[in-house]
Amino acid sequence: MPPEIQPIQDILSRWIVIGQALVGSIGALAFVVAFLWKMLAVQPQSVLQAKQWIQRIVIGTIGVEMAGTLVHVLTGSVPGH
């Protein structure tokens, strides 16, 4: 790998790990809260809203993981890597 590319790849890798850790932690907490909201909700509308939030949390977490994988693929495709 060219020496001028390595610092950029290191920064990207570091930020990807930090972002995935934050999304994982916050996502897990949000999932637990939404699940409890769903279990404790009395009104059908509240249950529906809780289900929608659970779906959003899951899709967002998957999106962050896919973005991290895409960055690794793109930086791995740099000539000389």
N, CA, C and O of each residue as an XYZ file, in Angstrom:
324
protein
N       0.850     -1.177      0.000
C       0.000      0.000      0.000
C       0.891      1.234      0.000
O       1.883      1.285      0.727
N       0.545      2.224     -0.808
C       1.342      3.457     -0.819
C       1.343      4.115      0.561
O       0.315      4.135      1.238
N       2.477      4.648      0.977
C       2.556      5.240      2.320
C       1.604      6.407      2.537
O       1.200      6.661      3.672
N       1.235      7.124      1.482
C       0.335      8.276      1.672
C      -1.114      7.845      1.894
O      -1.923      8.637      2.376
N      -1.449      6.613      1.552
C      -2.817      6.108      1.737
C      -3.011      5.510      3.128
O      -4.121      5.544      3.658
N      -1.967      4.971      3.721
C      -2.071      4.274      5.001
C      -2.674      5.143      6.115
O      -3.548      4.656      6.832
N      -2.252      6.406      6.297
C      -2.865      7.213      7.367
C      -4.373      7.419      7.168
O      -5.134      7.440      8.135
N      -4.790      7.567      5.925
C      -6.217      7.746      5.648
C      -6.979      6.478      6.000
O      -8.049      6.536      6.605
N      -6.427      5.342      5.623
C      -7.085      4.067      5.926
C      -7.124      3.831      7.439
O      -8.116      3.316      7.954
N      -6.074      4.196      8.145
C      -6.061      4.048      9.601
C      -7.136      4.904     10.263
O      -7.822      4.457     11.182
N      -7.273      6.130      9.789
C      -8.309      7.026     10.341
C      -9.700      6.474     10.054
O     -10.556      6.455     10.938
N      -9.928      6.025      8.822
C     -11.227      5.449      8.475
C     -11.539      4.229      9.322
O     -12.658      4.080      9.815
N     -10.562      3.361      9.493
C     -10.782      2.156     10.298
C     -11.100      2.509     11.741
O     -11.989      1.913     12.350
N     -10.375      3.477     12.288
C     -10.611      3.887     13.676
C     -12.017      4.450     13.844
O     -12.710      4.105     14.801
N     -12.445      5.313     12.925
C     -13.773      5.915     13.033
C     -14.876      4.892     12.795
O     -15.952      4.994     13.384
N     -14.619      3.910     11.939
C     -15.612      2.857     11.709
C     -15.816      2.059     12.992
O     -16.950      1.772     13.377
N     -14.727      1.707     13.644
C     -14.835      0.946     14.899
C     -15.570      1.758     15.957
O     -16.431      1.231     16.660
N     -15.234      3.032     16.071
C     -15.908      3.889     17.051
C     -17.397      4.005     16.727
O     -18.240      3.890     17.616
N     -17.719      4.235     15.448
C     -19.125      4.361     15.048
C     -19.909      3.083     15.289
O     -21.044      3.128     15.763
N     -19.309      1.942     14.963
C     -20.005      0.676     15.175
C     -20.213      0.410     16.663
O     -21.257     -0.107     17.061
N     -19.233      0.757     17.477
C     -19.384      0.569     18.919
C     -20.495      1.458     19.480
O     -21.309      1.010     20.287
N     -20.521      2.718     19.046
C     -21.570      3.630     19.520
C     -22.954      3.178     19.068
O     -23.902      3.165     19.854
N     -23.059      2.811     17.806
C     -24.362      2.361     17.298
C     -24.784      1.083     17.998
O     -25.959      0.906     18.317
N     -23.835      0.192     18.238
C     -24.164     -1.042     18.941
C     -24.657     -0.785     20.346
O     -25.644     -1.381     20.775
N     -23.980      0.102     21.077
C     -24.369      0.401     22.459
C     -25.699      1.141     22.523
O     -26.610      0.747     23.250
N     -25.794      2.209     21.756
C     -27.017      3.013     21.765
C     -28.164      2.217     21.161
O     -29.295      2.293     21.642
N     -27.879      1.452     20.110
C     -28.915      0.633     19.483
C     -29.460     -0.419     20.423
O     -30.666     -0.667     20.453
N     -28.576     -1.043     21.194
C     -29.027     -2.054     22.158
C     -29.911     -1.425     23.223
O     -30.952     -1.978     23.578
N     -29.503     -0.279     23.728
C     -30.307      0.416     24.737
C     -31.651      0.839     24.163
O     -32.686      0.661     24.806
N     -31.641      1.396     22.962
C     -32.891      1.825     22.326
C     -33.796      0.630     22.050
O     -35.014      0.727     22.198
N     -33.208     -0.495     21.650
C     -33.999     -1.691     21.392
C     -34.678     -2.173     22.673
O     -35.857     -2.529     22.654
N     -33.953     -2.188     23.767
C     -34.527     -2.618     25.051
C     -35.660     -1.692     25.462
O     -36.717     -2.153     25.893
N     -35.444     -0.390     25.332
C     -36.483      0.573     25.705
C     -37.723      0.403     24.822
O     -38.848      0.407     25.322
N     -37.518      0.254     23.513
C     -38.653      0.075     22.604
C     -39.378     -1.234     22.882
O     -40.606     -1.291     22.813
N     -38.625     -2.286     23.195
C     -39.255     -3.571     23.506
C     -40.080     -3.478     24.784
O     -41.197     -3.993     24.844
N     -39.532     -2.821     25.811
C     -40.297     -2.629     27.047
C     -41.532     -1.779     26.802
O     -42.598     -2.048     27.355
N     -41.388     -0.752     25.973
C     -42.514      0.109     25.624
C     -43.605     -0.734     24.958
O     -44.790     -0.577     25.251
N     -43.188     -1.627     24.063
C     -44.148     -2.492     23.374
C     -44.845     -3.426     24.365
O     -46.054     -3.639     24.272
N     -44.090     -3.981     25.309
C     -44.664     -4.941     26.259
C     -45.600     -4.256     27.268
O     -46.587     -4.843     27.711
N     -45.278     -3.031     27.615
C     -46.052     -2.344     28.639
C     -47.156     -1.445     28.075
O     -47.975     -0.920     28.829
N     -47.178     -1.272     26.775
C     -48.160     -0.372     26.163
C     -49.570     -0.941     26.305
O     -49.797     -2.143     26.172
N     -50.492     -0.046     26.575
C     -51.891     -0.442     26.739
C     -52.664     -0.183     25.451
O     -53.498     -0.991     25.042
N     -52.384      0.931     24.828
C     -53.109      1.314     23.622
C     -52.505      0.632     22.395
O     -51.284      0.532     22.280
N     -53.346      0.168     21.489
C     -52.841     -0.477     20.268
C     -51.935      0.447     19.435
O     -50.987     -0.011     18.796
N     -52.238      1.738     19.454
C     -51.416      2.680     18.697
C     -49.998      2.743     19.262
O     -49.033      2.848     18.505
N     -49.868      2.680     20.572
C     -48.541      2.684     21.197
C     -47.757      1.426     20.848
O     -46.547      1.485     20.628
N     -48.441      0.293     20.796
C     -47.784     -0.960     20.413
C     -47.269     -0.855     18.983
O     -46.150     -1.275     18.691
N     -48.083     -0.298     18.096
C     -47.680     -0.133     16.703
C     -46.475      0.797     16.586
O     -45.547      0.518     15.825
N     -46.484      1.887     17.326
C     -45.351      2.815     17.296
C     -44.081      2.148     17.817
O     -42.997      2.358     17.272
N     -44.214      1.352     18.861
C     -43.050      0.653     19.405
C     -42.491     -0.327     18.381
O     -41.274     -0.429     18.228
N     -43.363     -1.051     17.677
C     -42.910     -1.974     16.640
C     -42.179     -1.226     15.530
O     -41.166     -1.706     15.022
N     -42.685     -0.060     15.152
C     -42.034      0.736     14.111
C     -40.650      1.192     14.564
O     -39.704      1.183     13.776
N     -40.526      1.593     15.832
C     -39.218      2.016     16.330
C     -38.247      0.846     16.371
O     -37.065      1.016     16.073
N     -38.724     -0.332     16.732
C     -37.861     -1.510     16.736
C     -37.350     -1.780     15.321
O     -36.171     -2.079     15.133
N     -38.226     -1.675     14.335
C     -37.815     -1.876     12.948
C     -36.770     -0.837     12.531
O     -35.784     -1.180     11.878
N     -36.977      0.413     12.901
C     -36.017      1.471     12.550
C     -34.653      1.218     13.181
O     -33.617      1.426     12.549
N     -34.663      0.768     14.435
C     -33.406      0.501     15.132
C     -32.646     -0.629     14.440
O     -31.438     -0.537     14.224
N     -33.361     -1.685     14.099
C     -32.725     -2.829     13.439
C     -32.171     -2.423     12.075
O     -31.031     -2.755     11.748
N     -32.963     -1.711     11.281
C     -32.509     -1.281      9.950
C     -31.317     -0.327     10.068
O     -30.372     -0.426      9.285
N     -31.349      0.580     11.023
C     -30.230      1.504     11.216
C     -28.950      0.788     11.596
O     -27.872      1.135     11.113
N     -29.063     -0.202     12.454
C     -27.885     -0.974     12.865
C     -27.310     -1.745     11.683
O     -26.094     -1.780     11.493
N     -28.170     -2.355     10.899
C     -27.714     -3.079      9.706
C     -27.057     -2.109      8.724
O     -26.044     -2.441      8.108
N     -27.628     -0.917      8.577
C     -27.060      0.086      7.675
C     -25.657      0.502      8.071
O     -24.795      0.671      7.209
N     -25.417      0.668      9.362
C     -24.084      1.057      9.825
C     -23.089     -0.070      9.564
O     -21.960      0.186      9.144
N     -23.494     -1.300      9.808
C     -22.602     -2.432      9.543
C     -22.270     -2.523      8.049
O     -21.123     -2.775      7.679
N     -23.264     -2.320      7.207
C     -23.028     -2.371      5.764
C     -22.133     -1.228      5.312
O     -21.290     -1.417      4.436
N     -22.301     -0.058      5.887
C     -21.450      1.083      5.536
C     -20.000      0.805      5.922
O     -19.084      1.133      5.168
N     -19.790      0.207      7.079
C     -18.438     -0.153      7.500
C     -17.808     -1.156      6.552
O     -16.634     -1.035      6.201
N     -18.588     -2.149      6.138
C     -18.089     -3.145      5.186
C     -17.764     -2.490      3.848
O     -16.745     -2.803      3.232
N     -18.620     -1.588      3.400
C     -18.382     -0.895      2.128
C     -17.095     -0.080      2.168
O     -16.340     -0.070      1.196
N     -16.837      0.601      3.278
C     -15.605      1.381      3.393
C     -14.390      0.460      3.337
O     -13.392      0.786      2.695
N     -14.472     -0.698      4.014
C     -13.357     -1.648      3.956
C     -13.140     -2.156      2.531
O     -11.999     -2.312      2.097
N     -14.213     -2.411      1.810
C     -14.086     -2.875      0.417
C     -13.474     -1.780     -0.447
O     -12.583     -2.047     -1.253
N     -13.948     -0.556     -0.284
C     -13.434      0.542     -1.105
C     -11.968      0.850     -0.801
O     -11.177      1.064     -1.720
N     -11.602      0.873      0.481
C     -10.203      1.141      0.793
C      -9.320     -0.043      0.407
O      -8.139      0.139      0.110
N      -9.871     -1.239      0.407
C      -9.111     -2.403     -0.031
C      -8.888     -2.448     -1.523
O      -7.999     -3.152     -2.003
N      -9.692     -1.700     -2.262
C      -9.556     -1.697     -3.726
C      -8.565     -0.644     -4.214
O      -8.373     -0.493     -5.421
N      -7.938      0.080     -3.301
C      -6.935      1.071     -3.684
C      -5.752      0.326     -4.301
O      -5.273     -0.648     -3.721
N      -5.274      0.765     -5.464
C      -4.137      0.077     -6.097
C      -2.933      0.002     -5.162
O      -2.600      0.954     -4.455
N      -2.299     -1.159     -5.187
C      -1.131     -1.359     -4.341
C      -1.470     -1.913     -2.983
O      -0.581     -2.104     -2.153
N      -2.755     -2.180     -2.733
C      -3.184     -2.710     -1.422
C      -3.054     -4.196     -1.396
O      -3.365     -4.826     -0.385
